[in-house]
C-alpha cells in the first residue's frame, strides 16, 4: 500500500478530464489534523478526490465529489474519475512485485 500511495503522490495532473488545481497531502498533518496517509486532489469546477489507505488492512478508499451544471454532467465526470482511478490502480498493482 505504501507504493500505491507513493504513486498517488507523484505528480497527478488530471483526473476524469479535470485539472488538478491543488494537492493536499496529510502525511505530515495538515489544517490542524494529525498526520494521516491521505491525499486530497482539489479539481476544477469545485470537485475533489480523496484517496486514503486503511491503517489496519490492505484496502484503499477513494472518495469522489463532483459538481456540474446538470445531473448528466455530474454522472459523466464521476464515471470518468472512477474509470481513471481504477485504471491507475490496476496498472499500479500489476506492476508491484508479488509478495512471497
Helices and strands as residue ranges (DSSP letters): H 2-8, E 14-15, E 18-25, G 26-28, E 38-43, G 44-46, E 47-53, E 60-65, H 71-95
